[in-house]
Amino acid sequence: MILLIILKIGGSILTNKDDFECSINSDNLKRIASEIKSSIVNSNKKLIIVHGAGSFGHPPAMKYKIGEAFDESEFPVKRIGFCKTQNAVKKLNMLICETFISEGLPVVAQPASAIMTADSKRINHANLEIFRKYLSKGFIPVIYGDVVLDDENEICVISGDQIIQYLAVNLNPSRVILGTDVDGVYNKNPKIHDDAIFYDKFTSIEDLDAFDGTTNVDVTGGMIGKIKELLYLADLGIESKIVNAEVEDNIYKVLEDDDVKGTVISKEFE
């Protein structure tokens, strides 16, 4: 039986997100590449990798307020901001793919800006046939948070988390996995709150009522944005799990379906 897995690796894992000089976390990147290879190569698994923009994409997207309403007179400046953001995330993707290839992973980049469009900041079209063809030939497609053309807003940011949802709805994976820089979902940011409460499962949007306003939020929605996208998948019967990708062997173990601390988002608990 062939298993299709969608693996999202957060930008905070792969880049030094507070570094506006745009640098990758090479140690994490090489380790995760090795863990993926150990699980995927010579197995019955097919994999799609989605990665975040981290320190590469967020600064220009925020500077030029990509996705916010603007007058036609501002479009020339917005176009430059779009191009700078697109170029920044493309650079990150190139560095990530170079490392994966050096580890023996047959990855092939699929920029969202080249194959997707949006309407009102939601993906409304994508060429997924190319994903199916690459997967059928043993490649690992790699897509990432990006800027795309938008029918309503002209241009917008599409997060890796929204991409996960769209791919999962249309490609029906066996599992969806998110690797972040924390153990899963907390009601507060556990990096700054010692009393943050960990959730091992989420089943409905009502669970978000427990969230504190200090929960991580960025231009793509942060943890709350992730949960909303994954709850939609849960409604369709697609289970997902959020784990800490900074912990050695966690990515390998979760790909192997071994027991790993994390937050499962599923309707099966109800």
N, C-alpha and C positions, 0 to 999 in steps of 0.2 A: 504494500500500500504506500502510495506517495503522499507525503505530508508537506503541505505548504505552510510555512511560518513567515509572518511579518515581524521583523525585529526593528524596533526604533531605539536608536542610541542618542541620548540627549546631548545637545551642544555643550552643556556644562561638564560633560564627561570628556569630550573630545577636544575642547579648547579651554584656554584660560579665560573664562568669560569676563572677568574684570579687567582684562588686559586689552586696552584699546589699540595695541600694536598688532593685534591679530596673530596669536601664536597657538599652535596645537599642543595638546598634552600628549607628547609622543609615547610616554610610558604606558598610559591607559590605552592608547590607540593600538600599539603593538601587542599588548597583552590580550585585548579583546579580539583582535584579528586572529591570534593564535588559538583562543578558546573557540571561536567560531569554526576555524578550520578543523580542530579536533572533533567537533560534533558533526559537522556538515559533510566534509569530504568522505567519499566512499560510504555514504549512508543513503537512506531512502527519503531524505529531506530535501525540499526545495526552499530557497530562502529569498526573500526580498528585504533589503536593508533600507531603512529610512533614517536620516540623521538630521539633527537640529543645526541651526546657524551659529549658535554660540557668539563668541566675541567677533566673528567675522561679519555676520549679517545684521545683528541688532543695532549697532551704532549708526550706520547710514540709514537704516529704515526709520529709526527714531529721529535722526537729524532732519530728514526730509519729510517726516510725518506721512510716510507711505500708507495709503488706505484712508486717510482723512479727507473730507470734502475740500475742494479747492475751486477757485475761479479759473476760467479758461486762460486768463492772462498768466496764471502761475504754472501752466502746463510745461513750458520749456524747462523750468527749474525742476519740476517734478520728474520729468523724463530723465534728466541727469541723475537725480536721486535714485530712480528705478534702475538705471544702468549701473550705478556704483554699487547698489545693493546686490544686483544680479551677479556682477563681476566678483564681488567679495565672497558670496556663497559658492560660486563656481571655483574660486581658488581653494576654499576649504575642501570642497568635494574632491578636487584633484589631489590634494595632499592625503586625504583619507584613502582614496582609491590606490594611490601609489603604495601606501603602506600595506593595504590588503593584498595587492598584487604581489608585493615582495614576500608576503607570507604564503603565497600559493593559492589565493582565492580568486576565482575567475569573475571579478566584478566588472560591471559595465555601467557607466553613469547615465542617468535618465533625468535631466533637468526638468523640473516642473514647468519652468518658463517656456520650454520648448514643446511640451506635449499637453499642457493643461490651460484652461481658461476658467474664469469665475463670473458669477453674477451676484452682486451684493455681498461680496467677500466669501462666497461659498463656491466650491468647485462645481462647475456645471457641465464640463466636458473634458475628456482625457482620452488619449490614444493608448488604450490598454492592450491592444492586440500585440504591440511590440513587447510588452512584458511577457505575455504568454509565449511568444516565439523565443525570446531569450531563455526563459525558464525551461522550455522544452528541449533546448540544446545544452543545458547544464550550466548556463551563466547565472550570476547573482546580480539582478538589477539593483542599482543604488540610486535612490531619489532623496530629495532633501527639501527642507523649508526654503521658500523662494518667493519671488515677486512674479505676478502674472497679470495679464490683461483682464480687466473686469468690465462687463457690459454696462453696469450701473455707475461704477466709480472710476472708470477708465483704467486704474491700476490698483492693486492691493497686495498685501502680504498673505501668503498661504502657509500656514504652519505645518510642520511635520506631523503633528497630531491630527490635523484635518485630513492630510494625505493618507494617513493610516486608515482613518474611517472610510474614506472613499475607496481605497484599494480593497479593504476587507469586505465592504458591501458588494463590490463587483467581482472579486476574485475568490471569495469564500475560503479563507485560510483555515487550517486546522487550529491554529493558535496565533494570538497576537501578544507580543512581549515588548515591554518598555523598560529600557535600562536608564535609570536616572542617577542622581548623586545622593539619594537618600534611600532608606529601606523600603519605602512605599508611601502611602498616604497618611498624613498626620493632620490634626485639626489646626495646627500652627506650624510655622517653619521650625523644624527641630534643631536647626543650626543655631538659632538664637533664643529658643524657648526650652528650658529644661523640663517644663511640665507638659510638653506637647504629647498628645495622645495618639497612639498608632492604631490604624484600622487594618485588620487583616482581610476585610471584604467590604465591598460596596455593592448595593443592589438597586438603588433608586436615587433620583435627584434630591429627594428629601434628606438624604444623608448629608448633603452639603450644608444644611442648616447649622451644623456643628462647627463650620469653618470660621476661623478668625480672620480678620482683615489683613493680618500680617502674612498670610500665606503667600508664597512666591507668585508674583505676577509680572510678566514682561509683555513685550509687544505682541506676543502670540498667545497670551492667555494664562501662562503658567500652569500650575498643577490643577487648578480648577478647570481650565480649558481642556486639559488632558482627560479629566474624569468625565466631563460632559460628552466628549467625543466617544469615549469608551462605553458609557452607559447606553448610548444609541446602539452600539454594536451588541451590547448585552440584550437589548430588546429583540434583536434579530437572532439571538442564540449563539453569538460569537463571544467566547470567553477571552479575557485578557488578564495579564498580570504585570504589575509594576514592581521592579526589583532594583536593588542597588548594584549598578554596574561597576562601581569603584571597588567592590569586594572581589578579591581574586577568586576565580572559578565560578562566580555566580552566573555569568552568561553561559558558560559551558553547561552548568548544571540545569539551568532553566530550559536550554535548548534540548537537553536530554530528558526533560520532564521529571527531573529529580526534585526533591523537596528543597526549596529555597525560601527564605523569609521574604515576604512581599505582600502586596495587596492584590487580591483577586477581585475582578469586577465581572459579575455574572448574575443572572437571574435565578440560577439553580438553588441559591440559598433561601429563596422565598418559600 
